[in-house]
Amino acid sequence: MGASKKSTYKKSAEELRSHRWYGVKDLRSFGHRSRTAQMGFTQEDYTGKPVVAIINTWSDINPCHTHFKQRVEEVKRGIWQAGGFPIELPASTLSEPFQKPTAMLYRNLLAMETEELLRAYPADGAVLMGGCDKTTPAMLMGAISMNLPVIFVPAGPMLRGNWQGATLGSGSDTWKYWAELRAGNITEQDWQGVENGIARSPGHCMTMGTASTMTSVAETLGFSLPGAASIPAPDSRHAQMASQSGRRIVEMIWEDLKPSDIITPVAFDNAIRVALALSGSTNSIVHIVALARRAGIDLTLDRFDELARDTPILANLRPAGHYLMEDFYYAGGLPALLNNLRDLLDLQQKTITGKTLGENIEGAKVFNEDVIRTRENPLATSDGIAVLRGNIAPNGAVIKPPAAEPHLLKHTGKAVVFESYADMAARIDAPDLDIDEHSIIVLKNAGPQGAPGMPEWGQLPIPQKLLARGVRDMVRISDARMSGTSYGACVLHVAPESYIGGPFAFVQNGDLIELDVPARKLNVLISDAEMAARQARWVAPEPKFERGYGKLYQRHVSQADKGCDFDFLETIPVKHLDAGEPEIH
Ligand code: FES
């Protein structure tokens, strides 16, 4: 259905998907109505109304979503006001700080859960409530596959951290002060002060980490109300946005405005541009690729590199810059940044407002040009990320150049190899470790299958003896990811990963590795014959899982350059497998 037809289209009540549960007169619908009555609702509450699922990732173990207990009431208020019937469906919380070995292992599980909740229950559309790193891509992946009208309510960033008058940013200042503690420059008491002051309110990490990047990506793709991603979680305007989202989803259901109406290859280009202009998390690359493949769009790493070459970095936010998300919001937020990027974006892209991206940002203004830079005064003119290739990363690896010390972007050094995270943890601070600031630290077996789950181990620690000498950055290479709040000359996402026999597995202690970011190269300086000999000697490790989710994950997860989705969930043209005949129990 074309956009112009769509804008005047209004579904009839009989066309609602939930009509099959509630509207028909049969034994099964008796069950649905009688059980809804059991929950205290009368037929007036839902008859002829869109049923809106609220997929809520609140839990007692997710500090980024503590306010969702209140926000869900505001979403419900909006849905009631607009004539919908809200049903809250709790879903896996994916709490980044607590879930081990990494929440990334479970991103695809929440994606499946989102899709199947929407399929199995009488949902006409959904409000997705997430924000802590993996929740955003997970819920959107599932929603894209199910293709019902959805609106994303981002958790919003927490307030600025504070310690002894200094502003603290999630993650970034953790790494910074941890290094200072290990170097002996601050005391245990200082460290305790940082611990108590760095996370002061509900909301997700307030640096430009994965959470802020992905909620901004979601808004740019058109899944959230304009400006939603930048509002701090405790701000009263966040509660207003929640109820507005509740009202809007009811309209979207009547309009039949679905993800397939708003996401196109060009919408992904817009999202990549924004992630780059924000100097966003490298994790967003994996998630954006996965989202695109869910939409049947084969987005490659090369597209990120191409767009990075002429996208300026305009957001002066940690870890690449100075400020935090609270400052970004007061400076005008994402609409203001988008407005500064106008000529690089396709403004005709449709969004969940029913309007175009261009219409959504009409009149957006910057109120602090140090936080959101002008095009004449960017933080950097290009290269928010760089995609590297070479004989140890034939399918690509990524680096975030603005987060690295510039002299390391073209560097050759001797590899100091760790075969696993445990190996690294055991030896990195050994006084007799043969390493200096020119060495290149290599961590293997940290990828999607090898770790498993491709944890955020990629900001490999600098040995204590070098920290004490004032070294704060070194070239580090792994097939892991890195927290979006991290910084350093860290080459990440090496593909294929070492655990499955990618050539990265064949790097040995003492090999010379050449990193050349301007030329986009990453090579170990050995001959092809030597590489082939090492490959012939390589023995595949035993599988890590005999049963359960781990076994499913290991069998089906794709490599980093393909988004780490499950092969059986991606790239399939959207095909609606509706609930069919709902069962009565
Ligand atoms: Fe939830 Fe950082 S811990 S976003």
Residues whose N, C-alpha, C, O or C-beta is under 5 A from the ligand:
A	BS01	FES	C64 E96 P97 G131 C132 D133 H204 C205 A211
